[in-house]
Amino acid sequence: MINNEQIFQDLKKFKLPDNFRGKNPVIVQIWWVIQSVFVAPSPQFMYGWRRFILRCFGAKIGKNVILRPSIKVTYPWHLEIGDDSWIGDNVVLYNLGKIIIGKNTVVSQNTYICTGTHNFNKVSFDIERKPVTIEDQVWLANDVYVAPGVTILKGAVVGTRSSVFNDLPGGTVYFGSPAKPQKSRIVD
């Protein structure tokens, strides 16, 4: 039974931790403008241009990484992508904390990788960041959600419209919300 006097959250008590974004607020705003003006409207084939811009803002981007123009990166200084990986259209990298994507990994269109959450057990609704690691040779299919703090190990496949709330062992195909193992990944 809920007590009507109980206070579950009081957003007036919320305070963003010092240096939470990892850069000066002016740099953050400049990044968001640059992303809107120079990344989003860039032609599809300008992968090198998008890699260059992200690197200028502190992202560690490997060789031959394909970044579609419609990606959204909250804070590039919290992003690492290994060689030969592909990041699809409309992917959101909500990286309040570190996102590490390995080599030869595919993050397909409309996927949302999230490193931020709130502590709902505190009245002040404190914001938290938890890193996400997606290892080498992983495929996140269309419209996958990856929750804060998750690690997906080498060679895993996460099927379309699946949600990942816990770490996933490698070499396995997963589907569902929450994502559950379906079968081993067998390569010819």
C-alpha positions in Angstrom: 0.0 0.0 0.0 1.3 3.4 -0.9 1.3 6.1 1.7 0.2 9.3 0.1 2.7 11.2 2.2 5.6 9.2 1.0 8.0 11.1 -1.2 9.7 8.8 -3.8 11.6 11.5 -5.7 12.0 15.2 -5.3 13.7 16.6 -8.4 14.4 19.9 -6.7 17.1 17.9 -4.8 18.7 16.6 -8.0 22.3 17.9 -8.6 24.5 17.1 -11.5 27.9 15.8 -10.1 30.8 18.1 -10.7 32.5 17.5 -14.1 29.9 14.9 -15.0 30.1 15.6 -18.7 33.9 15.3 -18.7 34.4 18.6 -20.5 33.7 22.2 -20.0 30.0 23.0 -20.8 31.1 25.3 -23.6 32.9 22.4 -25.3 29.8 20.2 -24.9 27.7 22.8 -26.6 30.2 23.2 -29.4 30.2 19.5 -30.0 26.4 19.4 -30.2 26.5 22.2 -32.8 29.3 20.5 -34.8 27.4 17.2 -34.8 24.3 18.9 -36.1 26.0 21.1 -38.7 28.9 19.0 -39.9 28.1 15.4 -39.1 24.4 14.9 -39.7 24.2 16.6 -43.2 27.5 15.1 -44.5 27.1 12.8 -47.5 27.0 9.0 -46.9 30.4 8.3 -48.4 32.3 10.8 -46.1 33.2 8.2 -43.5 36.7 9.6 -43.1 35.2 13.1 -42.4 33.0 11.8 -39.6 35.9 9.8 -38.1 38.1 13.0 -38.3 35.5 15.1 -36.5 34.9 12.6 -33.7 38.6 12.2 -33.2 39.0 16.0 -33.0 36.6 15.8 -30.0 38.5 13.0 -28.3 36.9 9.8 -29.6 39.3 6.9 -30.2 38.2 5.7 -33.7 40.0 2.8 -35.4 40.8 2.4 -39.1 38.1 1.8 -41.7 35.3 2.5 -39.3 32.0 3.2 -41.0 29.9 5.9 -39.3 26.6 6.8 -40.9 25.8 10.5 -40.8 22.6 10.1 -38.7 24.4 8.7 -35.7 24.1 10.6 -32.4 27.0 10.7 -30.0 26.4 12.4 -26.7 30.1 12.9 -25.6 32.7 11.7 -28.1 35.5 11.8 -25.5 33.8 8.8 -23.9 33.8 6.7 -27.1 36.2 4.0 -28.4 35.5 2.0 -31.6 37.9 -0.6 -33.0 39.1 -1.1 -36.5 36.7 -2.2 -39.3 33.5 -1.7 -37.3 30.2 -0.4 -38.7 27.8 2.0 -36.9 24.5 2.2 -38.7 21.9 4.8 -39.4 20.1 6.4 -36.4 22.3 4.7 -33.8 22.3 6.6 -30.5 25.4 6.3 -28.4 24.2 7.8 -25.2 27.6 7.8 -23.6 27.4 9.7 -20.4 30.0 7.0 -19.4 32.4 5.1 -21.6 31.2 3.1 -24.6 33.8 0.7 -26.0 33.0 -1.1 -29.3 35.5 -3.7 -30.5 36.9 -4.5 -33.9 34.8 -6.0 -36.7 31.7 -5.2 -34.8 28.4 -4.1 -36.4 25.9 -1.9 -34.6 22.9 -1.8 -36.9 20.4 1.0 -37.5 18.2 2.3 -34.8 20.2 0.7 -32.0 20.4 2.6 -28.6 23.4 2.0 -26.4 22.8 3.7 -23.0 25.4 4.4 -20.2 23.2 6.7 -18.1 20.6 5.9 -15.5 19.2 7.3 -12.2 19.2 5.8 -8.7 15.4 5.6 -8.1 16.1 4.5 -4.5 17.3 8.0 -3.6 14.9 10.9 -3.2 17.4 13.1 -5.1 17.1 10.8 -8.1 20.9 10.8 -8.5 22.3 10.3 -12.0 24.7 7.5 -12.6 26.9 6.4 -15.5 27.9 2.8 -16.1 30.2 1.8 -19.0 29.1 -0.5 -21.8 31.6 -2.8 -23.6 30.8 -4.5 -26.8 33.7 -6.8 -27.7 35.1 -7.8 -31.1 33.0 -9.5 -33.8 29.6 -8.8 -32.2 26.5 -8.0 -34.3 23.8 -5.9 -32.8 20.9 -6.2 -35.3 18.3 -3.5 -36.0 16.7 -1.7 -33.1 18.6 -3.3 -30.2 18.7 -1.6 -26.7 21.8 -2.1 -24.6 21.4 -1.0 -20.9 24.0 0.7 -18.7 26.8 -1.5 -17.3 26.4 -4.3 -19.9 29.3 -6.2 -21.5 28.6 -8.3 -24.7 31.4 -10.8 -25.3 33.2 -11.7 -28.5 31.1 -13.1 -31.4 27.7 -12.7 -29.9 24.7 -11.8 -32.1 21.8 -9.9 -30.6 18.6 -10.1 -32.8 16.3 -7.4 -34.0 14.4 -5.5 -31.4 16.0 -7.3 -28.5 16.9 -5.6 -25.2 20.1 -6.4 -23.3 20.0 -5.8 -19.6 22.7 -8.2 -18.4 26.1 -9.3 -19.7 26.0 -11.8 -22.6 28.5 -14.6 -23.2 30.2 -14.7 -26.6 29.6 -17.0 -29.6 25.9 -17.2 -29.0 22.8 -15.8 -30.8 20.3 -14.0 -28.6 16.7 -12.7 -29.1 14.0 -11.1 -27.0 13.4 -8.6 -24.3 15.3 -9.5 -22.2 17.6 -11.1 -24.7 17.9 -14.9 -24.1 20.2 -17.4 -25.7 18.8 -19.2 -28.7 21.7 -21.1 -30.2 25.5 -21.2 -30.7 26.9 -19.0 -33.4 28.3 -21.4 -36.0 30.6 -20.0 -38.7 31.4 -21.9 -41.9 
